[in-house]
């Protein structure tokens, strides 16, 4: 099997910029625990498939409110003792049509627990987890705006224990 590089012929630069801005706003919504940022870039439905990262997040379709409530809940990224930063690397466009773009990002998802649960000026954490992955996002153009309608990360490797740091439970 030979790899063939995909070069989209019909992807306009403004649409590419729109998905870059949308992806960054999405990551910032997670990291800043900002529900409005997430709602602004999520479509009327979002299909989430985290099975290649963790079994604790079900493969499911969410409305924007359900998605924000789930992923910014205190049980996940909304935990005030949890610091996150999602770095997006190069984007590879996998398919591009007039109203749908599928792109895969190189991603590092960094997670850390504040020492003592405090956001001190020193910003020290006592437990960390970094996941290195590819993040596939599907964008759908709705009323002239690109919205994320699908997420599918695939984990390459991780440092630290996701379940202990993010979910607050040790794996036996």
N, C-alpha and C positions, 0 to 999 in steps of 0.2 A: 504494500500500500504506500502510495506516494502522497506526501503532504502538499496540498495546493493552497497557496496564499489567497485569501479572499480580499479583494479590493472592491468595495461598493462603488458602483458607477452612478447611483442615483441618490447619494447622501449629500445633502447640501451642508455647507459649512455652518450655517446658523442652526441647523438641526443637531449637528455634532456638538456645537457649543451648548445648546439647550440640554442635551443629555449629560454633558460634563457638569453643568451647573446643577442639574437635578440630582445627579449622583452625589455630588459634594454636599448639597443641602440635606440629602437623606442621611449621610454619614454624620454631619453636624447635628442633625436632630437626635440621633442616638447619643452622641458624645455630650451634648449640652442638655440632654434630657428635656428636649423642647418639642412638645406635642404639636404645636402649630407648624413648625418646620416640617415635621413628618407628614402631617395632614396635607400640607401644601403640595407635596410631590407624589403622594400615593393616589392611584386611580380609584375608581368606585369599587373595584375589587383588587386584591393583591393575592396572588398565589405564592405561598411560601413553602419551600422544600429544603429543610435543613438536615435531611437524613444523612448526608455525607459529612456532616460536622458533628451532630449530637443526636442521640435518640430521645432527648428530653423535650425537643421542640417538634410537635407533630407537623406532618405534611398537611397543609390546610389552606383554604381560601378564606380571606378575611375582608370585612368592610374596613374603611379607613379608621373608624372609631374602635372597632374590635382589634385591629392591628396595633394601634397606638396604645390601647389599654393593656394588651398582652406584652408587647415588647418594652414599654416604658413602665411596666408594673414594678413594684418593689421586689418581686421575685426574679426579675431579669435586670435589664439595663437601667431601670428607674431606681434601683437601690441607691440611696444617698451615700452609702459607704463605698460605692463602686465608682472608680474612675475608668473611663474608656477613651480610646482614641482609635478610630478606624482610618488608616492610611490607604489611599487609593493610588496604585501605580499606573502603569500604562494601560490604556483601554484597547481592546481588540474587538472590532465590530464583527460579529459573526453573521449577521444578516441585516439588511436594510430594505425597507419598503416604505411607501408613502406614509403609512400610518402606524408602522411598527418597526422598532429597531431592537435587536438583541445584541448586547455588548457584554464582554467578559473583562473584568478588572483584576489586576494583581492586587491583593489586599493583605494588609497586616492589621489584625484586630487585637489591640492591646487592652488588657484588663488589669486593674490593680485595686486592692482593698486598702483604704486609708488606715494608717496606724491609729488605733483607738477610735476609728470611725470619724475622725476630725479632718476637715479641710484646712489644715494649718498652712501658714505661709511657706513652710518648708516642703509641703506637698510630698510627704514620705508615705510609702506604702510598705506593708509587710508581706503581702502575698501577691504574686503576679501570674498572669497567663497571657501568652502571645500566641495567637493562631495565625499561621501563614496559609493563605487560601487563594483560590480564584473565586470571584463573585460574579455570577451571571445575573444580569438584570435585563428584564424585558420592559421596554418603554412603549406605551401606546399614546398616539396623538389624539387628544380629546378636546374638542372645542378650541383647537389651535394651540394647545399646551401639551407638552410631553409629560406623562405621568408614569410612575413605576407600577407595573401590573404583575410583575413576577420577580422572585428572588430565588436563586439556587446557588449557594456557596458549595465549594468542594474543598475540603481541608487537605493541605499537603502535609503539614506537621504542626505540632504545638509544643510550646515550652511552658511548663507549669500545668496545673490541673484546672480545667475550665469549670468542672462541677464544684470544686472547692472554692474557687475565687468568685465566680459569677453566681452560682446557685447556692453557695454557702453550705454545701454538704460534702463530706468526704466519701470517696468511692472505696468500698471494701475490696 
